[in-house]
């Protein structure tokens, strides 16, 4: 499932973060963080982890959690750990909230990446996935531009495909939000004139936004080993000499019956 033109993940994250500094990238990121803020209010626990381009900004969002950890593939201003998202330096079932921002759009093996992300989320924890929507004006623009430049060279995974993969990993999708209904024109004047389009589409949550935010909860599975009930009903034979009390009781009963 590799896409031609994609470099290593750390290089792609650097190029993506450079695009986020453009007028179009900043507008898209502001809308994405607005939706992430709403989903983070439903996350509870101690630790939340942010992975992907733009995670340095989303990690500053308020949430009902004590500590947040920023993981990146390169050394940034607020990066705490440098890593590869395909091998997260986290223990199994240790994170209450995991935010993955456009990581699957740049990954060479999204299946392996999702399995690794599902491993670190504890039962009852949440995974928030941000990705580009192929069924939008951005997806149409991507096809017209023939995948030249960023972010048009990235993989635009449909949300329903991620829903299927998450269900196989014992995740339940609670909500899918869509955002940024403006055309992908890198012009501040155009973006300011089309603000009403954003408010009109966001209120209806049409699946035509440039990106989506998937909120999924890891289901808890408990396995208990029960002993078969028929074992308790079996009486083992007692071998050996009879007790003195049983012998005395037997003699008294025989005397009473003879007397």
C-alpha positions in Angstrom: 0.0 0.0 0.0 2.9 2.3 -0.6 2.5 5.6 -2.4 5.1 6.9 -4.8 6.8 10.1 -3.8 6.5 9.5 -0.1 9.8 9.8 1.8 10.7 8.5 5.2 8.2 9.5 7.9 10.4 12.0 9.7 11.1 13.9 6.4 7.4 13.8 5.5 6.5 15.3 9.0 8.9 18.1 8.4 7.4 18.9 5.0 3.9 18.7 6.4 4.8 21.1 9.2 6.2 23.5 6.7 2.9 23.4 4.8 1.0 24.1 8.1 2.7 27.5 8.2 1.0 28.6 5.0 -2.3 30.5 5.1 -4.3 27.4 4.1 -2.5 25.2 6.5 -3.0 27.5 9.5 -6.8 27.8 8.7 -7.1 24.1 8.4 -5.2 23.5 11.6 -7.3 26.0 13.6 -10.5 24.2 12.5 -9.0 20.8 13.3 -7.9 21.9 16.8 -11.4 23.3 17.4 -12.9 19.8 16.8 -10.2 18.1 18.8 -11.0 20.3 21.7 -14.6 19.1 21.7 -13.5 15.4 21.6 -10.8 15.9 24.3 -13.5 17.1 26.7 -14.9 13.5 26.6 -11.5 11.9 27.6 -10.7 11.2 31.2 -7.7 9.8 33.0 -4.1 10.8 33.6 -2.1 10.5 30.4 -2.8 11.6 26.8 -0.3 11.3 24.0 -0.2 13.4 20.8 1.5 12.1 17.6 1.8 13.6 14.2 2.3 16.9 12.4 0.6 19.8 14.3 0.6 17.8 17.5 2.6 20.5 19.2 -0.4 22.8 18.9 -3.0 20.3 19.8 -1.1 19.2 22.9 -1.7 22.6 24.4 -5.4 22.2 24.2 -7.3 22.0 27.5 -8.5 18.6 28.6 -9.7 16.7 31.7 -6.4 14.9 32.0 -3.4 15.7 34.2 -0.4 15.1 31.9 0.1 15.2 28.1 3.0 13.7 26.2 4.2 15.0 22.8 5.9 12.4 20.5 7.6 13.4 17.3 9.9 12.0 14.7 12.3 14.9 15.0 13.5 17.4 17.6 11.0 20.2 17.9 10.4 23.0 20.3 8.2 21.1 22.7 9.0 17.5 21.7 9.5 15.2 24.6 10.4 11.9 22.9 11.8 11.3 19.4 10.3 8.1 17.9 8.9 6.2 15.0 5.1 5.9 15.2 5.3 2.3 14.0 7.2 1.5 17.2 5.7 3.6 20.0 7.9 3.8 23.1 4.9 3.1 25.4 3.8 0.2 27.5 0.9 -1.9 26.5 -2.5 -0.7 27.8 -1.0 2.3 29.4 -2.6 5.4 27.7 -6.1 6.8 28.3 -6.1 9.0 25.2 -4.1 8.8 22.0 -4.3 11.6 19.4 -3.1 10.6 15.9 -3.0 13.6 13.6 -2.6 12.8 9.9 -0.2 10.0 10.7 -2.0 7.4 8.6 -1.9 9.8 5.6 1.9 9.6 5.6 2.5 6.1 6.8 3.8 3.4 4.4 1.9 0.7 6.3 -1.2 2.1 7.9 -2.4 -1.4 9.1 0.8 -1.9 11.1 0.6 1.6 12.5 -3.0 1.1 13.7 -2.1 -2.1 15.4 0.7 -0.4 17.2 -1.6 2.5 18.3 -4.2 0.0 19.5 -1.7 -1.8 21.6 -0.8 1.2 23.8 -4.4 2.3 24.5 -5.8 0.8 27.7 -9.3 -0.7 27.8 -11.9 2.0 28.1 -9.4 4.6 26.6 -10.0 6.7 23.5 -8.2 7.0 20.2 -8.7 10.2 18.2 -7.7 10.0 14.5 -7.4 13.0 12.2 -7.2 12.4 8.4 -7.9 13.9 5.1 -11.3 13.1 3.6 -11.1 11.9 -0.1 -14.8 12.7 -0.6 -14.4 16.4 -0.4 -13.3 19.4 -2.5 -9.8 18.6 -1.3 -10.0 15.1 -2.6 -11.2 16.4 -5.9 -8.4 18.9 -6.0 -5.9 16.1 -5.2 -7.1 14.2 -8.2 -6.9 17.2 -10.5 -3.4 18.1 -9.3 -2.2 14.6 -9.9 -0.7 14.3 -6.4 1.9 17.0 -6.8 3.1 18.9 -3.8 2.0 18.7 -0.1 -0.5 17.6 1.1 -1.7 16.2 -2.2 0.9 13.5 -2.3 -0.5 11.9 0.9 -2.8 9.0 1.3 -6.5 10.2 1.8 -8.0 7.2 3.7 -11.8 7.1 3.8 -13.3 7.2 7.3 -15.4 4.1 6.7 -12.2 2.1 6.0 -10.7 3.1 9.3 -14.0 2.2 11.0 -13.6 -1.3 9.7 -10.0 -1.6 10.8 -10.9 -0.3 14.3 -13.7 -2.7 14.7 -11.3 -5.6 14.0 -9.1 -4.3 16.8 -11.9 -4.3 19.3 -12.6 -0.5 19.1 -16.0 1.0 19.0 -16.4 4.2 17.0 -18.5 6.7 18.9 -18.4 9.7 16.7 -16.9 11.0 13.4 -16.8 14.8 12.9 -16.0 16.6 9.7 -14.5 20.0 9.3 -13.2 22.7 6.9 -15.6 23.0 4.0 -13.7 25.7 2.1 -11.9 25.2 -1.1 -8.2 24.5 -0.9 -7.1 27.9 -2.1 -3.9 29.2 -0.4 -5.0 32.8 -0.2 -5.8 34.7 3.0 -8.4 37.0 1.2 -10.3 34.0 -0.1 -10.2 32.2 3.2 -11.6 35.3 5.0 -14.4 35.6 2.4 -15.5 32.0 2.8 -15.8 31.9 6.6 -19.5 31.6 6.3 -19.1 28.3 4.3 -17.3 26.9 7.3 -20.0 27.8 9.9 -22.7 26.5 7.5 -21.2 23.1 7.0 -19.9 22.6 10.5 -23.4 22.9 12.0 -24.7 20.1 9.9 -21.6 17.9 10.1 -21.8 16.9 6.4 -19.3 14.2 5.4 -17.8 16.6 2.8 -15.3 18.4 5.0 -11.6 18.4 4.1 -10.7 16.3 7.2 -12.4 14.1 9.7 -11.9 13.4 13.4 -12.7 9.8 14.5 -13.3 9.1 18.2 -13.1 5.4 19.1 -13.1 3.6 22.5 -11.2 0.4 23.2 -13.6 -2.2 24.4 -12.7 -4.1 27.6 -12.5 -7.9 27.3 -12.3 -10.0 30.5 -11.7 -13.8 30.4 -12.5 -15.9 33.5 -11.7 -19.5 33.9 -14.5 -21.4 35.6 -14.2 -24.9 37.0 -16.7 -27.4 35.6 -19.6 -27.8 38.1 -19.5 -31.6 37.8 -16.2 -31.7 39.6 -17.7 -30.4 42.9 -20.3 -33.2 42.9 -17.9 -36.1 42.8 -17.3 -37.7 46.2 -13.9 -39.3 46.6 -13.9 -42.6 48.5 -12.3 -42.4 52.0 -9.9 -45.3 52.6 -8.4 -46.3 55.9 -9.5 -47.4 59.4 -12.8 -46.1 60.8 -12.7 -43.5 63.5 -13.2 -44.4 67.2 -16.3 -42.3 67.4 -18.0 -44.2 64.5 -17.1 -47.6 66.2 -18.7 -46.4 69.6 -21.8 -45.2 67.9 -22.2 -48.5 66.0 -21.9 -50.5 69.2 -24.5 -48.4 71.1 -27.0 -48.8 68.2 -26.5 -52.6 68.2 -27.1 -52.8 72.0 -30.2 -50.7 71.8 -31.6 -52.9 69.1 -30.8 -56.1 71.0 -32.2 -54.8 74.3 
